[in-house]
Amino acid sequence: MHPVNETLDQTTLIAALLQPDRYPHPVAAVEHLQTHISHVLLAGDYAYKIKKPLNLGFLDFTSLTRRKYYCEQELCLNDRLAPDVYLDCVPIGGSADRPILGVAAGEAIEYAVRMRRFAQDALLDRQLAAGRLENRHMDALARRLAVFHRAIATADPAAPFGDPQQIQQPMLDNFTQTRPLLDDPADLDALDAVERWTLDAGERLRPRLAERKAGGWIRECHGDLHLGNMILTDTDQIAIFDCIEFNDNFRWIDVSNDLAFLTMDLRFRGAGHFAQRLLNSYLEFSGDFAGVALLNYYQVYRAMVRAKINAIQSSQDGGPGAARDRCRAYLQLALALAREPAPFLLITHGVSGSGKSRRTGQLLEALPGAIRVRSDVERKRLFDLGPLDDSRSMLGQGLYTTEASARTYQRLYELADRLLAAGHPVLVDATFLKRAHRQPFRALATRHGVPFLLLHCAADPATLRQRVAARRARGDDAAEADVEVLERQLRHVEPPGPDESPLASHGDGDLERLRAAVLASVPA
């Protein structure tokens, strides 16, 4: 059992560890970074993370025993998403002014998590700022998170994790802990407005929160998913590190809460299009459309977490500065996220290769809050297949029987209904070749009292054949239609009538006109 060790002068210890000769491996110079709860020393090929002896209410690192325990927890939990980054827990012996690292240190006065050092420019927030992140990175990240969330442990239903009150308490704690750190009346007004919204939303969403817990969506998540906790590796892969180890309540959460931190962070950094792409790609791989109803609730919460952290940093820095400016920016983002976009329902019409998925993919990135549902993905999900799995179904067989198509359209309808009820704009990407397929969706929009749009996509037959053949050869899309399927579609397609008021797509250069037309249909 370690002593409380309250007398350790950590300032002296950090100053001593800035000396390169304190390390048992080659070090030319030591770089010191800080978060609000940790010191990080970059020394040679390694990084050493030392927890500050703080009690902030939501964490308690005040004793050496606690700091050692949470160092070990950090190693274990981060092995799930960053096994090549985290190495071991290193004891620090000697004295604060003459520390010794490693097993030969004798009685420990402190502990550090040792990690493999990476270039700070590899952090995804810096990669984004440098313009190096691409759509493929968002798609790969979304897929990895969907797989991670599916595989991690599910909370015991008897545990309090996921109870509506337990979820809301840390949200309310954010306001309690942040308010004393603010003095600008405008910031305090914003804080009060977000608090009122959070209380109202928590009451409104209480049945959904209970459904999520009963459905097994409360899991042992990462808890701190933002770009500053991710790196782009030398092999162009994304490693996710620094998960929450210090508070079980922050880690045993709804997977949609976990995802919301990342989508919020992308929006904060001016990359709303990436947030939209990542969210929709995640939904394709996870199928967790029910979690969308809680997304804004959790995004507002995550913006407030960052506002609180920056308020704490501002108080530690001794006054106004960059941290206070970031706190104010997060408060404003929380207010913006509380104003949910007006919903609408857009469906597509067009044969395979006509550009439906491309156009809806562009639109969803340009329309905040829009959720896309793809027939090619949902058809496979009905048969327990992933988006990129090859069903090897022949025309009129397997996934492509009349019965399977009917089930697919029913699935699309049910998802659109659920998403509209949650207040989200919805894009349904399917061929909708028959008026009989389109009409129920028009009626659905009427029932929800939202605008309905029919996006008509077309191309000449030669172009269609070329696109379909090329896509099938690549095998990198959920769509499985080949030229034989296309030819059948061309024989049986029912073009939209004038009474259906189709909105025609004329190619990639037409995106802004389509976006403007969609927005014009939505009441201000």
Summary of the structure (lengths in Angstrom):
residues: 524
radius of gyration: 26.0
end to end distance: 63.3
largest distance: 84.0
contacts: 1677
relative contact order: 0.08
helix: 53%
strand: 14%
